[in-house]
Amino acid sequence: MLSYRHAFHAGNYADVMKHVVLTALLRYMTRKDSPLCFVDTHAGAGGYDLQSDYALKNEESNLGIGKLWYVKDSPEPIAAYLELIRQFNDGDQLLRYPGSPWIGAQLLRAQDRLMLCELHGSDYPLLQQTFKRDRRVHCFAEDGYRFSKGLLPPAERRGLILIDPSYELDGEYETVMATLVALHRRFSTGIYAVWYPILDDRRTALLRQCVDKAAIRDVLNLELTIADREIHPGMYGCGMIVVNPPWTLREEMKLALPWLASALGQCNSSGFRIEQWVAE
Ligand SMILES: C[S@@+](CC[C@H](N)C(=O)[O-])C[C@H]1O[C@@H](n2cnc3c(N)ncnc32)[C@H](O)[C@@H]1O
């Protein structure tokens, strides 16, 4: 039984970082006309009401998108992301926050496809409802770890696979990495983006070890730390592992991540990291 609901966390700093990276990846991939496939293994509900009881419980978006909403001047990768959030709100007030499927649908073209897996019995119908008129979008009430294997390689032979789980189960870090390896074996030229929370050094080291052991080349690691780990007992930052990153991503993140660390940082030790874990 899954208890995690993304509606409690929508628009927090982790969503901001993840969606800035997602926007940069899809903007790059849509420069070429040839079709592509976006697979979101853990799609969530597709979009969130920031006035809902869920969102208001901890008001996490206040420390995320809420801090950026009125920003006028920001580096290009951030400005492109903020433009999408403004389109989703359709007005001057920040009332809603899009999920990764909506961001994908907004950036992709008529020739592209979106394959979205969501297992939660309440979020899946919301996801389906959001995209019921969009023929490019296919929603599956399936386990994204298992089901995504059957989606690869995509017919388009170009694809982005986002793996963005809730990490609520024991051993989920291992499952994430085993899935990445299995998907990469089926489709080695795909771009993969894996999100993870930064809770302690041990778990990040585990991800690194798995990447080192796997026969996967060209792995970029991005991290953003926001809160003071001595004071903050839980997540104090988040990271992404990007396999086969576009050549533009590193330079874009050199602009975006320091800016985000400064705009969203809750302590003096907020920071970022951009590290090539495995060479091309
Ligand atoms: C972090 S949220 C996804 C957020 C979304 N990717 C976004 O950026 O807007 C993780 C989602 O995965 C769902 N989930 C958990 N385990 C799953 C599984 N094995 N397969 C598919 N979905 C799963 C949860 O219900 C939750 O909605």
The ligand as an ORCA input file, in Angstrom:
! r2SCAN-3c Opt
* xyz 0 1
  C       7.931     11.820     -6.487
  S       6.360     11.371     -7.073
  C       6.433     11.719     -8.792
  C       6.428     13.147     -9.160
  C       6.457     13.428    -10.631
  N       7.459     12.661    -11.339
  C       6.709     14.896    -10.886
  O       7.881     15.302    -11.032
  O       5.739     15.642    -10.940
  C       6.445      9.638     -7.077
  C       5.169      8.976     -7.555
  O       5.433      7.598     -7.786
  C       4.268      6.851     -7.459
  N       4.738      5.466     -7.302
  C       5.298      4.873     -6.229
  N       5.723      3.634     -6.532
  C       5.448      3.449     -7.847
  C       5.699      2.405     -8.771
  N       6.331      1.284     -8.387
  N       5.320      2.575    -10.052
  C       4.707      3.710    -10.461
  N       4.430      4.733     -9.630
  C       4.818      4.614     -8.345
  C       3.743      7.526     -6.233
  O       2.367      7.242     -6.066
  C       4.015      9.010     -6.559
  O       2.903      9.591     -7.174
*
